[in-house]
Amino acid sequence: MSDNIFEKVSTLLNEINLSNPGTDEDLETFRIRFLGTKNIIKPLFAEMKNVPNEQKKEFGLKLNQLKQAAEAKYSSCQSALNSGTTTSKGTSIDLSVPPGPLNIGARHPVSLVLNHMIDVFSRIGFTVAEDREIEDDWHNFTAMNTPEHHPARDMQDTFYLEGSDSMLLRTHTSSVQARVMTTQKPPIRIIAPGRVFRNETISARSHCQFHQVEGLFVDKGVSFADMKQTLLYFAREMYGAKTDIRLRPSYFPFTEPSAEMDVWLGTETDITRRLTKGTGWLEVLGCGMVDPNVLENCGIDSEVYSGYAFGIGIERSAMQKYDISDIRLLFENDNRFLGQFTSAF
């Protein structure tokens, strides 16, 4: 009987010595088998009563040797796995081998266009202002001359926070202008880039989220001519030194007078004819003189100060520059698409 017990101990010891757990899963299996609460070594200690008295000491030493061997094997394999010197198949890794080539990422087309716009306006003294995307009703609408029940709110249907009638996802970065005008004294010359949200049906040409760059200049004696010259400079930096612009009368609740700015792309190519719908002119932004009500709402004396504001959609500009036909491509994070954009302006 005792010979069989000694044979079991020798068999398990050989199994431990020959084991080489090469993965975390293998190592956990080894631990459960030899060191877990129901390991196969524990029952052998109960066999001590069946061993003759003269062999009990030798048997006890062998059991301790068996347990120590299992613990040592587990520790060495665990260290090897943690140090990264084994692969999932248990083979060793040559850490001196140089790594393979790494794929270099590319900037998102929206980031490329945004950074270029910031650079253009920074050259003429505009500073960047950023603020929250979750905004209150006053800064988003009322301060911008769009009080409750104003029909212009329908054009900017948005997402309100659950359980609140006053907190919402901002519909434009004009809310940043309101916060700057209520905390700073003129002269103010800022651009406000950022993400905005509207309750739009997602299609090839529109999305429920997009990015804007809005500009604001408030000082004494600011005129419509100042705005036109600033926007002409922007258009020529953005679309080419010989770019022509035109301003068409429009309506925005926060500017008066208001205009849409178009740039001349021509009709020489299929792309320009498609983008301009055959007219040669492409609408790129809305602009106008800041409404006196907006200045007064923000605590600025409209009899002393005047200003202009403008807003540019970044996705539309990116689609124009890179000839992207579907705005949804800009939000799908498909590396096959994004990997094409490897250079800036």
C-alpha positions in Angstrom: 0.0 0.0 0.0 2.8 2.4 0.9 4.6 1.7 -2.3 1.6 2.9 -4.3 1.5 6.1 -2.3 5.2 6.8 -2.9 4.6 6.0 -6.6 1.8 8.7 -6.8 4.1 11.3 -5.2 6.9 10.5 -7.7 4.5 10.7 -10.7 3.1 14.1 -9.6 6.6 15.4 -9.0 7.6 14.4 -12.6 4.5 16.1 -13.9 5.3 19.3 -12.1 8.9 19.3 -13.4 7.8 18.7 -17.0 5.0 21.3 -16.9 5.7 24.6 -18.7 2.6 26.8 -18.7 3.0 29.2 -21.6 -0.1 31.3 -21.3 -2.2 32.9 -18.5 -4.8 30.2 -19.1 -2.3 27.4 -18.8 -0.9 28.9 -15.7 -4.3 29.2 -14.1 -5.0 25.5 -14.9 -1.7 24.5 -13.3 -2.5 26.6 -10.1 -5.9 25.0 -9.7 -4.5 21.5 -10.2 -1.6 21.7 -7.8 -2.2 24.7 -5.5 -6.0 25.4 -5.5 -8.3 24.7 -2.6 -9.1 21.3 -4.1 -5.7 20.4 -5.5 -4.5 16.9 -6.0 -1.7 17.0 -3.5 -4.0 17.6 -0.5 -5.5 14.1 -0.4 -2.1 12.6 -0.2 -1.6 14.1 3.2 -4.6 12.1 4.4 -2.8 8.9 3.2 -0.2 9.5 5.9 -2.1 7.2 8.3 -1.7 4.3 5.9 2.1 4.7 5.8 4.2 2.5 8.2 5.6 4.4 11.1 9.2 3.9 9.9 8.3 5.6 6.5 6.2 8.5 7.8 9.2 10.9 8.0 10.4 10.1 4.5 6.8 10.4 3.1 6.3 13.7 4.8 9.5 15.1 3.3 8.4 14.0 -0.2 5.0 15.6 0.2 6.7 18.9 1.3 9.1 18.5 -1.7 6.1 18.0 -4.0 4.3 21.1 -2.7 7.4 23.3 -2.8 8.1 22.2 -6.4 4.6 23.2 -7.4 4.9 26.6 -5.8 8.4 27.2 -7.4 7.1 26.2 -10.8 4.1 28.5 -10.5 6.2 31.4 -9.5 8.8 31.0 -12.2 6.2 30.7 -15.0 4.2 33.6 -13.6 7.4 35.8 -13.6 8.2 34.7 -17.2 4.7 35.7 -18.4 4.7 39.0 -16.6 8.2 39.9 -18.0 6.9 39.3 -21.6 9.6 36.7 -22.4 7.1 34.1 -23.6 4.5 34.1 -26.3 1.0 32.7 -26.2 2.5 29.3 -27.3 5.1 29.3 -24.5 8.1 29.9 -26.8 10.6 32.5 -25.8 10.9 35.9 -27.4 14.1 37.5 -28.6 13.9 41.0 -27.1 16.9 42.1 -29.1 15.0 41.8 -32.5 14.0 45.3 -33.8 10.2 45.9 -33.9 8.3 46.0 -37.1 7.2 49.3 -38.7 4.5 51.3 -37.0 1.6 52.7 -38.8 1.6 56.5 -38.6 -1.7 58.1 -38.0 -3.3 61.0 -39.9 -5.2 64.0 -38.7 -8.9 64.0 -39.2 -10.1 66.2 -42.1 -12.2 68.3 -39.7 -9.1 68.9 -37.6 -7.1 69.9 -40.6 -9.6 72.5 -41.7 -10.2 73.7 -38.2 -6.5 74.2 -37.4 -6.1 76.1 -40.7 -9.0 78.4 -39.9 -7.6 79.1 -36.4 -4.2 79.9 -38.0 -5.8 82.3 -40.5 -7.7 84.3 -38.0 -4.9 84.3 -35.4 -2.7 86.2 -37.9 -5.1 89.2 -37.7 -5.5 89.3 -33.9 -8.3 86.9 -33.2 -7.9 84.8 -30.1 -9.5 81.4 -29.5 -12.4 81.2 -26.9 -13.9 77.8 -25.9 -16.6 76.9 -23.4 -19.2 74.3 -22.5 -21.2 72.1 -24.9 -24.1 71.7 -22.4 -25.5 75.2 -22.2 -28.4 77.0 -20.6 -31.3 78.6 -22.5 -30.3 82.2 -21.8 -26.8 82.0 -23.3 -27.8 79.8 -26.2 -31.0 81.7 -27.2 -32.2 84.6 -25.2 -28.9 86.5 -25.1 -28.7 86.0 -28.8 -31.9 88.0 -29.4 -34.0 84.8 -29.7 -36.4 84.8 -26.7 -38.9 82.1 -25.8 -41.5 81.5 -28.5 -39.4 83.3 -31.1 -40.0 81.7 -34.5 -36.2 81.6 -35.3 -35.9 78.9 -32.6 -37.5 76.4 -35.0 -34.4 76.7 -37.2 -32.3 75.4 -34.3 -34.3 72.6 -32.9 -32.1 71.0 -30.4 -31.7 68.3 -27.7 -32.7 69.2 -24.1 -31.4 67.4 -21.1 -33.9 64.9 -19.6 -35.9 66.5 -16.8 -34.8 70.1 -17.7 -36.5 72.8 -19.8 -33.5 75.1 -19.6 -30.3 73.0 -20.1 -29.5 71.8 -23.6 -26.8 70.8 -26.0 -25.7 74.1 -27.7 -26.9 74.7 -31.2 -24.1 77.1 -32.1 -21.0 78.5 -30.6 -22.7 81.9 -30.3 -23.2 80.9 -26.7 -19.5 81.3 -26.3 -19.8 84.9 -27.6 -22.5 85.6 -25.0 -20.3 84.3 -22.2 -17.3 86.4 -23.4 -19.3 89.6 -23.8 -20.8 89.2 -20.3 -17.4 88.7 -18.7 -15.1 90.9 -20.7 -15.1 94.5 -21.7 -14.5 95.7 -25.3 -12.5 95.6 -27.4 -13.3 91.9 -28.0 -11.8 90.0 -31.0 -12.4 86.2 -30.7 -13.2 83.1 -32.7 -15.2 80.3 -31.0 -14.5 76.8 -32.5 -16.4 73.8 -31.3 -19.0 71.1 -31.7 -22.7 71.9 -31.9 -25.9 69.9 -32.0 -29.2 70.1 -33.8 -32.2 67.8 -34.2 -31.5 67.1 -37.8 -32.3 64.1 -39.9 -28.9 62.4 -40.7 -28.3 62.3 -44.4 -25.5 62.7 -46.9 -25.7 66.5 -46.4 -26.7 67.0 -42.8 -26.0 65.5 -39.4 -27.2 66.0 -35.8 -23.7 67.1 -34.7 -21.2 69.2 -36.5 -18.5 71.8 -35.9 -18.4 75.5 -36.2 -16.0 78.4 -36.1 -17.8 81.6 -35.1 -16.1 85.0 -35.0 -16.9 88.2 -33.0 -15.3 91.6 -33.1 -16.7 94.4 -30.8 -15.1 97.8 -30.5 -15.8 101.5 -31.1 -16.5 102.4 -34.7 -16.6 98.9 -36.2 -18.4 98.9 -39.6 -19.8 96.6 -42.2 -16.8 97.4 -44.4 -14.4 96.1 -41.6 -16.3 92.8 -41.7 -16.2 92.5 -45.5 -12.5 93.1 -45.6 -11.9 90.5 -42.8 -13.9 87.9 -44.6 -12.3 88.7 -48.0 -8.9 88.1 -46.3 -10.2 84.8 -44.9 -11.6 83.6 -48.2 -8.4 84.3 -50.1 -6.3 82.5 -47.4 -8.7 79.6 -47.5 -9.6 79.2 -51.2 -6.8 81.0 -53.1 -5.3 84.5 -53.5 -7.6 85.4 -56.4 -10.8 84.3 -54.8 -13.8 86.7 -55.2 -16.6 86.9 -52.7 -20.1 88.3 -52.6 -22.5 89.2 -49.8 -26.2 88.4 -50.2 -28.8 89.9 -47.8 -30.1 87.3 -45.3 -31.6 87.0 -41.9 -30.2 86.0 -38.5 -31.9 87.0 -35.2 -28.6 88.0 -33.6 -27.2 90.3 -36.5 -28.7 93.2 -38.3 -28.0 93.7 -41.2 -27.2 90.1 -42.0 -25.7 88.4 -45.1 -24.6 85.1 -46.6 -21.1 85.1 -48.0 -20.4 83.2 -51.3 -17.1 82.5 -52.9 -16.6 82.2 -56.7 -15.4 78.7 -57.7 -16.4 79.0 -61.3 -18.0 76.4 -63.6 -15.0 75.0 -65.5 -15.0 71.6 -63.9 -17.6 69.0 -63.1 -16.8 69.3 -59.4 -17.3 73.1 -59.3 -20.5 72.8 -61.3 -21.8 70.2 -58.9 -20.8 72.1 -55.7 -22.2 75.4 -57.0 -25.3 73.9 -58.7 -24.1 75.4 -61.9 -24.0 79.0 -60.6 -20.2 79.2 -59.9 -20.9 80.7 -56.4 -20.6 78.6 -53.3 -22.2 79.7 -49.9 -19.6 79.3 -47.2 -20.7 81.3 -44.1 -23.3 83.6 -42.5 -22.4 87.0 -41.1 -23.6 90.4 -40.1 -23.4 93.3 -37.7 -24.1 92.4 -34.1 -27.7 93.4 -33.2 -27.8 96.2 -30.6 -30.2 94.0 -28.5 -27.4 91.3 -28.2 -24.9 93.9 -27.0 -27.4 95.3 -24.5 -28.4 91.8 -23.3 -24.7 91.2 -22.5 -24.2 94.5 -20.7 -22.4 96.4 -23.6 -23.6 99.9 -24.5 -24.8 99.7 -28.1 -24.6 103.5 -28.4 -20.8 103.4 -27.8 -19.8 100.0 -29.3 -20.6 98.1 -32.4 -19.4 94.8 -33.9 -19.7 92.1 -36.4 -20.0 88.3 -36.2 -19.8 85.4 -38.5 -20.2 81.6 -38.5 -18.5 78.9 -40.6 -19.4 75.2 -40.8 -16.2 73.2 -40.7 -17.6 70.0 -42.1 -18.9 71.8 -45.2 -15.5 73.4 -45.8 -13.8 70.0 -45.4 -16.2 68.4 -47.8 -15.5 71.2 -50.3 -11.7 71.0 -49.9 -11.4 67.2 -50.1 -14.3 66.6 -52.5 -16.2 64.4 -49.9 -19.7 63.6 -51.1 -21.2 62.3 -47.8 -20.9 64.1 -44.4 -21.5 60.8 -42.6 -18.0 59.6 -43.6 -16.6 62.2 -41.2 -18.2 60.6 -38.2 -17.9 56.8 -38.9 -14.2 56.4 -37.9 -13.4 54.2 -40.9 -9.6 54.0 -41.2 -9.9 53.2 -44.9 -11.3 56.7 -45.3 -9.4 58.6 -42.7 -6.0 57.2 -43.7 -6.1 59.3 -46.9 -5.6 62.6 -45.1 -1.9 62.7 -44.4 -1.0 66.3 -45.0 -2.2 69.7 -43.8 -2.8 72.8 -45.9 
